[in-house]
Amino acid sequence: MRCPICTGELVDVRIRDIGDVTASLLWQMHAGRCLEHGWFQAEFISKPPREIFPVNRPGGIAREVNVDGLAIYAFPTIWDSMDSRLQVDPLDPRYWAVDWDKLKLSASASRA
């Protein structure tokens, strides 16, 4: 996982198995800290995450992030706009990328 705002590498990365949900599918939480933008986390079950949340700490509460003048509490991923029946690698970074069109922001404007 990378910072959804600047795409920078995250530090203090933590991967936590939350447990089996159904049919022995593993539920995981991935969290990491951007030195500039703070903590982010995503939770997923056998498929890439649909959203990445800015949080106050791993496993903590969502926090507001201001991007291009808009308050954002969750960043939708590319996977959220795709057919969830597709068989994909849940850790493929292409699916974890932010879907800026869904946020009505351009990727370049968000990084200014």
TANORQUI-V594164 format. One record per pair of residues at least 6 apart in sequence whose ideal C-beta (glycine too) atoms are under 6 Angstrom apart, sorted by the first residue. I is the first residue (numbers start at 1). J is the second residue. D is the distance in Angstrom with one decimal. If there is no record, write none. Layout:
<<I,J,D> <I,J,D>>
This chain:
<<1,30,5.1> <1,32,5.6> <1,96,5.9> <3,34,3.7> <3,37,5.5> <4,52,5.0> <4,75,4.2> <4,98,4.7> <5,37,4.9> <6,111,5.7> <8,34,5.6> <10,32,2.8> <10,33,5.9> <10,34,5.8> <11,33,5.5> <12,33,4.6> <13,32,4.1> <14,31,4.8> <14,58,5.1> <15,30,5.3> <16,29,4.7> <17,28,5.7> <18,27,4.3> <18,29,5.7> <19,27,5.8> <21,27,4.9> <21,45,5.4> <25,45,5.2> <25,46,4.6> <27,45,4.8> <29,41,5.9> <29,43,4.9> <30,42,5.3> <31,41,3.9> <31,58,3.7> <33,39,5.0> <39,55,4.9> <39,57,5.8> <40,52,5.5> <40,54,5.6> <41,53,5.6> <41,55,5.1> <41,58,5.9> <42,49,3.7> <42,52,4.7> <44,90,5.8> <47,90,5.4> <48,79,3.9> <48,90,5.0> <48,95,3.6> <48,96,5.9> <49,77,5.8> <50,80,4.1> <51,74,4.3> <51,76,5.7> <52,75,4.6> <53,62,5.0> <53,74,5.2> <54,63,5.1> <54,65,4.4> <55,62,5.9> <56,63,5.2> <62,73,5.0> <64,71,4.9> <65,72,5.1> <67,110,4.9> <68,105,5.2> <68,109,5.0> <68,110,5.6> <75,98,4.7> <76,99,4.7> <76,102,4.5> <77,96,5.6> <78,95,5.5> <78,97,4.9> <78,99,5.2> <79,95,4.0> <81,99,5.5> <100,107,4.7>>
